C-alpha cells in the first residue's frame, strides 16, 4: 500500500504545493501526523480554528444538530440560521445577513450586492476599488479583485470592474474614484499579502471619502474577523463601520461557512438576486452559533489581543538574537516574520522536523496565525521549536 502522500500525488490536481505531512488528528493547538509525530500548530487551519482543534463546544453542537437536521435548502427557514444571523447582527453594526459556504462566496456576494446598489442608486456604477497586495479569493471575479498579478496572469482576460490602488494611499484611492465607482473593498489588515497594517487614520479617511462620494465601503473580514485582531471584528480596532462585511474562516471554527452582512440602506437584493444550495445549512449554522457564542461569552478577542502582544514581544526578543530576522509585525494573533533573504520554504521544512507548523507566505516571510485560545506556554513551546529550526538554516 502506497503512503497517503504518494496516493494523493497520483490522483489529485497538482495546483496546490502541499506540505509533506499527513495530518491525522488534532486537539487544541496541537496536531499529529499519520506517524504520530506531534506539532504545535501555528497555522490554525489558515486562521480558521479559532478555538483550536476539536473543541468540546463544537463537537457537542455538531453531534446534536447531526441527529436532528443537516440540510434543507435556504428557501426554508431554519432555527440555527435565524439564531446565528440574529447573533451576528446583535454584535455588529450591520442589519442583514446572507449565509454561504466560504469566504470566496462571501466576497462574491458582497461585490454583487455593491453592484446591485450601484445599478439602483448610483446611475449604474459598477467598479470596485481594491488594494494592491490584497487577497479576496480564487474565483475569476475575486482573482480580478485581488491586487496581486501573480494570481492573475494565467487567467487573462479577467472580469472587468476592479481598480487597484496602493494600500495606505488615500490620495491614490481618491484619484481612482470616478462616476463608475460603486464601492471600495479592503481588508482591515492585509493577511495573505504580507500582514500589512493600515497606517494611522487611513481607514477613517477611506470611510470619510466613501461617505463624501456616496459609495459603499466593503470590509473583507474573512481573516480579521472573529477576534483575530483583538476585537470581535477588525473594523472595531480602527473606529469605523463598513456598509458591507464579509466573513468566513473563524466564523465556523473549522466547518465550512461564510456570510456577508450589510446595513439596511444598501441591503438592496430582491428575490432571485442571489442564492445558494448548501449555504446556511442547519449543521454549519448550529456549529457556527456555538463558536460565536463561545467567543463572545468568554471574551476570546481579549485573549487574542493579550496573547498577540506576548507573541510579538517574544518574536522581537528572538529577532535580537537572530540577525536573519529583519521585521516582526502584526496585530492580535495575525503576525508576520520577515527575513533578510528567501529562507521561508527552507524554514518551513526545518520546522516540520522540529515540530511546529508555520505558513511560508512569501519567499522571505512566514505567517503565524494560531488558535485564539493559545496559551503563553504553548507560544513559548512553539517558538522554541521555531528557533531550533532557524538554527538549522545556513
LINUR-V813320 format. One record per residue. N is the residue number from 1. SS is DSSP state (A for helix, B for strand, O for the rest). PHI is phi in degrees with one decimal (* if undefined). OMEGA is omega in whole degrees, -180 to 180 (NA if undefined). Layout:
n: (N;N)
ss: (SS;SS)
phi: (PHI;PHI)
omega: (OMEGA;OMEGA)
This chain:
n: (1;2;3;4;5;6;7;8;9;10;11;12;13;14;15;16;17;18;19;20;21;22;23;24;25;26;27;28;29;30;31;32;33;34;35;36;37;38;39;40;41;42;43;44;45;46;47;48;49;50;51;52;53;54;55;56;57;58;59;60;61;62;63;64;65;66;67;68;69;70;71;72;73;74;75;76;77;78;79;80;81;82;83;84;85;86;87;88;89;90;91;92;93;94;95;96;97;98;99;100;101;102;103;104;105;106;107;108;109;110;111;112;113;114;115;116;117;118;119;120;121;122;123;124;125;126;127;128;129;130;131;132;133;134;135;136;137;138;139;140;141;142;143;144;145;146;147;148;149;150;151;152;153;154;155;156;157;158;159;160;161;162;163;164;165;166;167;168;169;170;171;172;173;174;175;176;177;178;179;180;181;182;183;184;185;186;187;188;189;190;191;192;193;194;195;196;197;198;199;200;201;202;203;204;205;206;207;208;209;210;211;212;213;214;215;216;217;218;219;220;221;222;223;224;225;226;227;228;229;230;231;232;233;234;235;236;237;238;239;240;241;242;243;244;245;246;247;248;249;250;251;252;253;254;255;256;257;258;259;260;261;262;263;264;265;266;267;268;269;270;271;272;273;274;275;276;277;278;279;280;281;282;283;284;285;286;287;288;289;290;291;292;293;294;295;296;297;298;299;300;301;302;303;304;305;306;307;308;309;310;311;312;313;314;315;316;317;318;319;320;321;322;323;324;325;326;327;328;329;330;331;332;333;334;335;336;337;338;339;340;341;342;343;344;345;346;347;348;349;350;351;352;353;354;355;356;357;358;359;360;361;362;363;364;365;366;367;368;369;370;371;372;373;374;375;376;377;378;379;380;381;382;383;384;385;386;387;388;389;390;391;392;393;394)
ss: (O;O;O;A;A;A;A;A;A;A;A;O;O;O;O;O;O;O;O;O;O;O;B;B;B;B;B;B;O;B;B;B;B;O;O;O;O;B;B;B;B;O;O;A;A;A;A;O;O;O;O;O;B;O;O;A;A;A;A;A;A;A;A;A;A;A;O;O;O;O;O;O;O;O;O;O;O;O;A;A;A;A;A;A;A;A;A;A;A;A;O;O;O;O;O;B;B;B;B;B;O;O;A;A;A;A;A;A;A;A;A;A;A;A;A;A;A;A;A;A;A;O;O;O;O;O;B;B;B;B;B;B;O;O;O;O;O;O;O;A;A;A;A;A;A;O;B;O;A;A;A;A;A;A;A;O;O;O;O;O;O;B;B;B;B;O;O;O;O;A;A;A;A;A;A;A;O;O;O;O;B;B;B;B;B;B;O;O;B;B;O;O;O;O;O;B;B;O;O;O;O;A;A;A;A;A;A;A;A;A;A;A;A;O;O;B;B;B;B;B;O;O;O;O;O;O;O;O;O;O;O;O;O;A;A;A;A;A;O;O;O;O;O;B;B;B;B;O;A;A;A;O;O;O;O;O;O;B;B;B;B;B;O;A;A;A;O;O;O;O;O;O;O;O;O;O;O;O;O;O;O;A;A;A;A;A;A;A;A;A;A;A;A;A;A;A;A;O;O;A;A;A;A;A;A;A;A;A;A;A;A;A;A;A;A;A;A;A;A;A;A;O;O;O;B;B;B;B;B;B;B;O;O;B;B;B;B;B;B;O;O;O;O;A;A;A;A;A;A;A;A;A;A;A;O;B;B;O;B;B;B;B;O;O;B;B;B;B;O;O;O;O;O;O;O;A;A;A;A;A;A;A;A;A;A;A;A;A;A;A;A;O;O;O)
phi: (*;-67.5;-74.3;-61.3;-67.4;-65.7;-62.6;-64.4;-63.0;-75.3;-132.3;-88.7;-56.1;-91.8;-110.0;-127.6;-83.7;-78.4;-75.0;-75.4;-147.1;-108.3;-79.0;-105.7;-158.7;-147.4;-152.9;61.6;-99.5;-119.4;-131.6;-129.5;-88.8;-71.6;-105.5;69.1;-77.3;-102.0;-136.4;-79.0;-95.3;-93.0;-104.4;58.5;64.1;67.9;65.5;-97.8;-80.9;-64.4;-101.0;83.2;-85.2;56.6;-66.4;-55.9;-67.2;-74.1;-60.3;-64.5;-66.9;-62.5;-62.3;-64.1;-72.7;-63.0;-82.7;-110.4;-165.4;-107.7;-141.6;-128.8;123.4;-75.5;-75.6;-106.6;-79.1;-133.5;-62.2;-60.2;-61.5;-64.7;-63.4;-66.5;-61.1;-61.2;-65.5;-66.6;-66.7;-59.7;-108.7;-142.9;-96.1;-98.3;-119.7;-126.8;-134.5;-128.8;-91.1;-139.8;-108.0;-160.9;-66.4;-54.7;-65.5;-62.4;-69.2;-59.0;-64.8;-62.6;-69.8;-59.2;-62.7;-63.7;-67.7;-63.7;-62.8;-61.0;-63.8;-86.1;-115.5;-126.4;56.6;86.4;-58.6;-139.4;-79.3;-119.7;-89.2;-125.9;-107.1;-62.2;72.0;-78.0;-145.5;-127.0;135.0;-120.4;-69.4;-61.6;-67.0;-77.0;-65.5;-66.9;-70.1;-67.0;-88.9;-138.1;-54.8;-61.5;-87.2;-103.0;-58.5;-77.3;-123.2;-68.4;-79.6;-94.9;-56.0;-86.9;112.2;-123.4;-121.9;-107.3;-134.5;-63.2;-66.2;73.0;-119.9;-66.7;-67.2;-63.8;-65.0;-62.7;-65.0;-82.6;-77.4;-133.6;-65.9;-84.7;-79.6;-108.2;-163.1;-115.7;-122.8;-137.0;-89.5;-55.3;-128.2;-71.1;-83.6;-63.1;-77.3;137.6;53.8;-94.7;-85.4;-71.1;-67.3;-53.4;85.0;-63.7;-66.1;-65.2;-66.4;-64.2;-59.8;-63.7;-65.5;-61.8;-63.0;-63.8;-92.2;73.4;-106.3;-91.1;-110.5;-101.0;-108.4;-81.7;-104.8;-61.1;-98.2;-91.8;-79.6;63.3;90.4;-58.4;-92.4;104.1;-129.2;-55.2;-119.4;-59.9;-60.7;-67.6;-71.5;-122.3;67.2;-130.9;-131.8;-83.7;-84.8;-136.3;-135.5;-106.6;-132.0;-173.0;38.9;-64.4;-54.7;-105.6;66.4;143.9;-92.1;-77.5;-150.9;-141.2;-160.5;-127.2;-121.6;-144.1;-73.9;-57.3;-66.2;-117.9;-83.8;-94.9;-60.4;-114.9;-50.8;96.3;-73.6;-155.2;-169.8;-166.0;-87.1;-93.2;-58.0;73.5;-67.8;-56.1;-66.0;-69.1;-67.4;-63.6;-69.0;-61.6;-59.0;-64.8;-65.4;-63.7;-59.4;-65.3;-60.8;-72.5;-64.1;-104.3;46.8;-62.0;-58.0;-65.1;-63.9;-63.3;-62.2;-66.7;-65.0;-63.6;-63.4;-65.0;-61.8;-62.0;-62.2;-65.9;-68.9;-65.8;-66.0;-64.6;-59.9;-65.5;-89.0;-125.3;-67.3;-68.8;-83.6;-104.1;-157.4;-126.8;-146.2;156.7;-145.7;57.7;-103.8;-129.4;-133.4;-118.6;-123.7;-108.4;-117.2;-81.2;-155.1;-82.3;-112.8;-59.4;-66.4;-64.8;-66.7;-56.8;-64.6;-64.5;-66.5;-59.3;-67.6;-94.4;92.3;-145.1;-96.2;-129.2;-112.5;-82.2;-78.3;-134.9;-54.1;-116.3;-142.1;-114.2;-120.9;-121.1;-148.6;-76.8;-56.8;-73.6;-96.1;-62.5;-96.0;-61.2;-62.4;-70.9;-61.2;-58.7;-64.7;-64.9;-70.4;-63.3;-70.6;-64.3;-63.1;-61.1;-63.7;-62.4;-66.3;-91.9;-91.7;-100.8)
omega: (177;176;-173;-178;177;178;178;-180;-179;-168;-177;173;-179;-178;179;176;-174;178;-176;174;179;-177;-175;-179;-180;176;-178;-179;-179;172;178;178;-175;175;177;171;-176;-180;164;-174;177;179;174;-180;-176;178;-178;-170;-174;179;-177;-177;172;179;-177;-178;176;-179;180;-179;179;-178;-178;-177;-180;179;-172;-177;-177;-174;175;-170;-175;177;176;171;171;-177;-179;179;-178;-179;179;179;179;-179;180;179;-179;-174;176;179;-175;-172;-175;-173;169;180;177;-171;-171;176;176;-179;178;179;175;-180;179;180;176;180;179;178;177;177;179;179;-174;-169;-173;175;176;178;-174;-176;177;178;175;-174;169;-177;174;172;-176;177;-171;168;179;-179;-178;169;176;180;-178;-176;179;-177;-177;178;-170;-168;-176;-171;176;-3;180;176;-179;174;179;180;-177;177;177;173;179;179;-176;-180;177;178;179;-179;-178;-178;179;177;178;-174;175;-176;168;179;-178;165;178;169;180;-177;-176;-178;176;-172;-178;-177;176;176;178;178;-175;-176;176;178;177;179;-180;179;179;178;-178;-177;180;179;-173;172;175;173;175;-178;-178;180;-174;-179;177;173;-174;-176;-178;170;-176;175;-178;-176;180;178;-172;172;178;174;176;169;179;179;176;-177;169;178;-175;-178;-179;178;180;176;-174;178;174;178;164;-176;-180;171;-174;-174;180;178;-166;178;174;-180;-179;-178;-178;-179;180;176;-175;-175;178;-180;-172;-177;-179;-179;179;179;179;178;179;-180;-177;177;-179;-180;-179;-175;-178;179;179;176;178;177;178;179;-179;179;179;177;179;179;180;180;180;178;177;174;178;179;180;-180;-173;-176;178;-179;-178;-178;172;-178;177;176;-176;180;170;-167;176;175;-176;-176;-176;175;-172;-177;-171;-179;178;-180;178;179;178;178;175;-180;-178;172;175;179;176;177;175;-171;177;-179;-178;-174;172;179;177;-175;-172;173;-178;180;-178;180;177;179;179;174;179;-179;179;-180;175;178;176;180;178;179;180;-180;180;178;-178;NA)
